[in-house]
Amino acid sequence: MTSDTLRKILVAGAAVAALSVAACKKPEAPAASEAAASEAAAAASDASAAASSAAAASSAAADASAAAMSAAPANK
């Protein structure tokens, strides 16, 4: 895994944690809860995008690794 992939996974985890905290907080006022809901939805969207990007990067890395292994000469 590259540092870029690890960073994306970390950001996705932080977004999920923020969503959990926002969902479990007691609503203070209707305007505040609407803002929190909007913020949580944005965080969930960001987390989904980051997870998708991380999955694509992982798949690409696996493909590159498989290609390198098939192209390498066999040790005899």
GIVENSUL-V945529 format. One record per residue. N is the residue number from 1. RES is the residue in one letter. PHI is phi as a letter, one per 40 degrees, with the letter a starting at -180 (999 if undefined). PSI is psi as a letter, one per 40 degrees, with the letter a starting at -180 (NA if undefined). Layout:
BEGIN
[[N/RES/PHI/PSI] [N/RES/PHI/PSI]]
END
This chain:
BEGIN
[[1/M/999/h] [2/T/c/i] [3/S/c/d] [4/D/c/d] [5/T/c/d] [6/L/c/d] [7/R/c/d] [8/K/c/d] [9/I/c/d] [10/L/c/d] [11/V/c/d] [12/A/c/d] [13/G/c/d] [14/A/c/d] [15/A/c/d] [16/V/c/d] [17/A/c/d] [18/A/c/d] [19/L/c/d] [20/S/c/d] [21/V/c/d] [22/A/c/d] [23/A/c/d] [24/C/c/e] [25/K/c/i] [26/K/c/h] [27/P/c/h] [28/E/c/d] [29/A/a/i] [30/P/d/d] [31/A/c/d] [32/A/c/d] [33/S/c/d] [34/E/c/d] [35/A/c/d] [36/A/c/d] [37/A/c/d] [38/S/c/d] [39/E/c/d] [40/A/c/d] [41/A/c/d] [42/A/c/d] [43/A/c/d] [44/A/c/d] [45/S/c/d] [46/D/c/d] [47/A/c/d] [48/S/c/d] [49/A/c/d] [50/A/c/d] [51/A/c/d] [52/S/c/d] [53/S/c/d] [54/A/c/d] [55/A/c/d] [56/A/c/d] [57/A/c/d] [58/S/c/d] [59/S/c/d] [60/A/c/d] [61/A/c/d] [62/A/c/d] [63/D/c/d] [64/A/c/d] [65/S/c/d] [66/A/c/d] [67/A/c/d] [68/A/c/d] [69/M/c/d] [70/S/c/d] [71/A/c/e] [72/A/c/i] [73/P/c/i] [74/A/c/i] [75/N/c/h] [76/K/b/NA]]
END
